[in-house]
Amino acid sequence: MGADFVVLSLVPLLIGTLAAVACALPGNFLLLRRQALIGDAISHVVLPGIVVAFLITSSVNSWAMLLGAGAAAIVAVALIEGISRLGRIEPGAAMGVVFTAMFAGGVLLLEMSDTSAVHLDVEHALYGNLESLIWIEATGWASLTDPEALAGLPPELARIALAALGIAIFTWVLWRPLAMATFDEGFAQAQGIPTVALGLGLVIAAAVAAVAAFDAVGSIIVIAMFICPPAAARMMTDRLGHQVAWSLGFAVLSAVMGYVLAGYGPIWLGGNDAVSAAGMIATVSGAILGLTCLYGPKRRSDVSNINSSAKH
């Protein structure tokens, strides 16, 4: 029974981990470009696009969801530009209006539409569907080599695995241009690197991660994983390669600890019911960021430099 339970829990844990990794990879470059809130924006904008795509196609096919999210992003950009020009307000204010309005519109569409049959509702949009993504056909460790059992794996696992693999390949192949454009865009342009196209590709990679993770883990984890692991990693090192490695480690640690604490934490504290895995994973990632801000090597170095300057 113990082995069966472990195998049953393995799939949602793996999905949560892959979602965290897929979001953390582009999140590093968005953070260094001071565009970290793009992840937050994408998680808000994709909701109405995903809902409309489902209403049109009556399916949760990945390509339909991605096209819907892309169309919503185009609408959002057009609205931001129109509001900024016609209303003569700063783009930041226009972004705030558009993102919140579109997310609210997506929530209303969910409440007005019958999407419960495919686990697409307000609760799943926020908290995801992680706890229910258990591998029902699993009967123990032997299921890992059983074709019939493997055929019953939740489709969310394949989607997020493909997204994480694609984003990892994108990052690996374009590592040098991404690093150059992130730290010195002018020099990168002088070297013939198409920085605008590269920036667009980075945003598309973030959108793919958000859409792939959205159904399984909801918008809360998506927002947290775009920002918290990269920001925590930034407190540990000044080197890009080390930062990405630290961020992936923090993302995996947040997913594993969050999932375990969501299920067992209340029991250890004397309760009976588990709490939201998505909420706990995001909470753990925030706690890791807080600890690195207080005790990380880069933080200690900054404090030492400030104290040294004050003495002189």
Disulfide bonds with the S-S distance in Angstrom:
none
